[in-house]
Amino acid sequence: MKHLKRKHLFILSSSWLIVNLLLYFFMGVKYAIDTTRFDNEASAWLAGTFETSYHFWYSGYIAILAICRLLFSSIYPSVLLQCIVSLTATLLFYTGLCRILKNERTAFIAAGLTILYLPIQQWNICLLTESFFISSILLFIWAYSIEDTRTKWTILYIMSIIATTLRPNGGVLLLALFILTARKILTKKNSLYIYTTGLLVLIGILFLLNQSTDVFYKFLADSFAKGEIICGYNGWTIPIETPASVSTSAGSIVKTFNLFIEQPLKSMQLGCCRFVALWTDVRMYYSSLHNIFISLLLFPAYLFAGIGVGYYRKIYPGLLLFTLVYTGLNSVLIMITYADWDGRFLAPLLPVMFIWSALGIQKMCLRFQIFQ
């Protein structure tokens, strides 16, 4: 088994290097529109000025850029750092899955799918938060595989907090971890104290989100008024009436709730279209070759994931709960806000989904006596 594991690690490392070198050769380092604001904020930090809207949600990434600018007078070295972190996280993702699934071949398939799906790897050569964020998800899975001790849960919470400082939707990872923690506690104890504490924590989280995410509500209200499925793209819209003005004193969650109450059917239609746009990752403005590649790899992966869940849901109940909560809450977040232009919201979800795809592929291989 150790020989097989070393072989898998060599293949995964080589594949990761080949894929990322090819992406760099054809695409180079990508400097996006959003990169400018992160770069400017990093420079402002070095000058002692802090923008409150970025004080927490992107602080981890901005800190990395600030360190690179301080040491190298450029943010471009951060690309090398995020590539190193990505490769390391991918290999740890594999080793973690070996422990969770107790099957090296299934772990190898899941890690291999993560490498071969180019829309995931493309972020390693882009000056944005996505590469570090995806790596934090891979490292979270590795931490989840650690023996069930206090150290495991400490690392899980550290990884979740780091993810939250990289992107706002990292908060979903933290919320999913709260639910995993509650499941762990409630399987051992069943007291009014635990239920009360959990309820108070949930209320506290919702209160903080309601008071601190108004900037994201502005994106929601704007795209809702335009009927956009994908923010900024007017080629796919749903006609919708301009929402009535809502109380400016109310929090973002309250205003979002009021927005959907005002037009429930249109909101549901808009949300369902955004769900489809998120998970298909096929876009009218992508090239035909790009869409074909996505379809050939992604849609069969979904089919195998369904098979994996069907056969192994009772064997890995904790992993299934995390998968459903993490992907489900992220999907709801996109349905409320908007599907993105370039797959940045789907990419962090796929490594988790690919675990179940690998289980489904392994099951089919066993059924048809492949690799026996």
N, C-alpha and C positions, 0 to 999 in steps of 0.2 A: 504493500500500500504506500509506503514511503517513496518507493521508486516511482509509482504512478503519480504521486503528488508532486514530486520534483519535476517530472516530465510535463505535467499540466502547467506548473508555474513557469517553466521555460517557454512553453508554447504561448501562454497568455502574455508573458512579457514581450516576446518577439512580435506577436500579433499587435499588441498595443503600440509598440514602436513603429511598426510598418504603417499601420493605419494613421497614426498621428503625423508621421513624416510625410506621407502622401497628402494629407490634408494641408500641411504647412506648405508643401511644394506647389499645390494647385491654388491655395487660397491666401497664403501668407498670414500675418498677424492682423486680425480684424479690429479696427478702431471704430466703435459704434457711436451713434449719437449720444446714447446715455453715458458713454465713457467720459465725455467732456465734463459732465456735471460731477462725476466721481473724482476725476482728476483735479478739477477746480476745488472741490471740497477737501481733498487731501492736501493741496497747497495751502488752503485756508487753515487747516489744522496746524500745519507747520508754522504758520504765522500767528497762531494763538486765537484764531476765530473759529467758532463752532456754530454750524447751522442747526437749529433745533429740529427741523423736519427730518434730518438725517442722524439725529443724536443717537438713536438706537438701532433702527431697522437695517441700516447699511453700515453701521459703525465698524463691524469686523473687516469688511472689504476695504473700506476707506482707510482703516489703520494699516492694512497691508500695503496699499498704494502709497501712503504717507511714509512708511518705512523705506520702501523702494526709492521714493523720490529723495529722501534724506540721504540714503547710502549711495545711490547711483545717479541722482539728478534726473531720473527718468522712471516712468512707471512700467516700461516695457520688460524689465527683468522679472516682473511679477508673473509673466507668461511662463518663464522657465520654472518658477516656483510652483505654479498651479499644475504644470505638467508632471513635476516630480511627485506632488501630492496625489494627483490623479492616478498615476501608475501604482504608487504605494497603496492607495485606497482600493484599487481594483484587485490587487493581489491579496490584500487582507479580506476583501469581500469574498474571494474564493475560499480562503482558509476558514473564514467564519462559517460559510455555508457548509463546508466539509464537516464541521462540528454539529451544526444544526440538523442537517439532513442525513448525516452519517453515510454519505455516498459521494465519493470524489468525482464520479462521472457527471452526476447531476449538477454539482457545484461548478464543474468546469463548463457545462453547457450554459448555465445562467451567467457566469462571468464572460463567456465567449460572446453571448448575445449582446451584452452591454458594450463590449468592444466593437463588435461588427456593426452595431446600429450607429451609423455615422452622425446623425443629428445629435447624438449624445456627445461623441468625441469632438465635434467641431468647436465646442465651447472651450476646449483646452487652449486654443490658439486665438481666443477672443478676449479683449480687455473688458470683461464684464464679470459679474458675480457668479455666473452659472457654474463654471468649472469647480470652484471651491465648494459651492453649494451641493452639487452632485456628489463630490467626494465626501462631504459630510454625511450624506445619506448612506454611501457605501460603508463608511466607518461606523455608522450607527448599527448597521446589520452585523458588522464584525463584533462590536461591543455586545450586541444582543446574544451572540454565541458564547460569550464568556460564562463560566460556571456561575450559577445563581447565588451570588454573594453581594454584600454591600458595595464591593468594588465595581461589580458589573453595573449596578444601578447608578452609581456615582458617575461612571464614564458615560452612560447613556444620557444622563441629564446634562453633562458638560457638552457632549456632542449636539444635543438639542438646542442648548443655549447658543452655542457657536453658530449653528444653522440659522437661528433666529436673528443673529446679528449680521448675517450675510444677505438674507432676503426676507421680506415680510412674511412670505408664505412658509418660512422656516418655523413660524409659530404653530403651524399645523402639526409639524413633527413633535413639538413640545406638548401640544394638546393630546396627540395620539399616545405619547409616553405617559401622560397623566392617566389615561384610560387603562393602559397596560398595568400601571402601578395599582390602580383601584381594583382591577381584576385579581392581581396577585394578593392584595390585602384581604379582599372579600372572600377568597377561597379558603383563607385561614381563620378569619374572624368574621363575626356577623353582629356588630354592635351598633347601637344608635349613635354612639360617639363617632364612629368611622363614617357612617352615612352623613351625619351632620357636618363633619369636617369637610368631606368631599363636596357637599352641596355649597358650603360657604366658599371653598376654593373656586368652584365653577362660577359662582356669582361674582367673585372678585375678578376673575379673568374677563368675564363678559363686561363688567363695569370698566375695566382698564381699556379694553378694546373699543368700547362705546365712546370713551372720552379721548382716545389717542389716535384714532385712525380716520379722522375726518378728511384728511388729505386724499385718502383712497376713495372715500365716498364721492368726492368731486369727479374722479374718473368714472365712477359708476353712473352718476346722474347725467354726465355728458354723453356717454355712450348709449345710455338708455333713451335719452331724448332723441338721438340720431337713429335709434333702432339698429345699431351696429352689432353684428355677430362677432366680428374681429375689429378691435379698436383701430380706427384710422383707415379702415378699408370700406369704401362705399359701394363696392361691387356685390355685396351680400348683406342686405339689410331687411328689416321687417318694419313696415310702416307702423308708427306708434305715435300717439298724441304726446305733445310736450307735457311732462309731468307738472302738476300743480306745485307751487312753491311750498316748501316745507319749513318748519320752524328752524331757524338758524341756531337756536339755543339747545335743540335736542342733539343727542349724540349720534354718531354715524350709524350704529346698529338700529336705533329707533327710526332714523330718517330712511334707512334702507327698507325697514319693515313697512313704513307708511307708503313708500314708493310702490311696493309690490301690492299692497292692499288696494291701492288706487286703480291698478289695472292688472288684476290677477291672471287673466287668460293670456294677454300679451306677454306678461312677464314669464309665464310658463313656456310659451312658445319660444321666446327669446332665449331662455335658459336651456331648453332642450337642444336648440340649434348650436348653442355654444358648447354644450356637452359633446355633441357629435364632432364639431370642429376641433375640439381639444384632442379627443382620443383617436380620430382618424389621421390627423396631422397631414392631410392632403390639402393642398391649396391651389386655387385657380391660377395664382401668379407664380407658382413653382414651375420648373421645367418638367416636361413629360418624363424625362429620365429620372428626375428626383422623385416624382410621384410614383413611378413604377417601382423604384427601389423601396420606398416606404411601404407600398402595398404588399410587395412580395415578402418582406421581412416582418412587418408589423402585424398584418391581419392573421397570418398563420400562427404567430406568437400568441395572439389573443385566443385563438381556437385551442391551442395546446394549454394555455393558462386555464381555460374553462375545464379541460379534461383533468388537469392537475388538481384544481380545487375539488372537482367531483370525487376524485379517488383518495385525496390525502387531507381533506379538511379536518377529519377527526384525529389524524395523526399529529398534525401541527396546528392545534387550535389557537395558540398564542400568536403564531406567525400569521394565521388567517385573520385574526382580529386586528392586528396591526395593519395588515394590507388593506382591509376594508375601511378602517377608520382613516388611515393616511390618504389613500387614493380617493375615498369618498368625500372627505372634507375638502381636499384640494379641488375635486370636481365641482362641489357646491360653490366654492370660492370663485371658480371660473364662470360658473353659470350666473352668479350674481354680478360679477364684474364684466369680463369679456374674454373670449379666446384670444390668444396672442398671435402675432405675425409669424414668428419663426420657431415655434415649438419649445420655447424656453420654459414653459410651465409643464409640458408633458415630459420632457427629458428627465427630471428628477423622480418621476413616478415609475418610469419603465424598469429600472433595475429591480425594484421590488416586484413588479408584475412578472419580470423575466424569471424570477425564482419559481413561480408556479408554471410558467411555460416550460422550464427545464424539467420540472416534475412530470408534466404531461408528456413531454417528448420521451423521457425515461420510461414512463408507463407504456407508451406505444412500442418502444423498442423491446421491452420485456414481453409484451403480448405477441409481437411478431418475431420474437427470438432473434433480434438484431444485437450484435455485439456479444453474443453468448459464446 
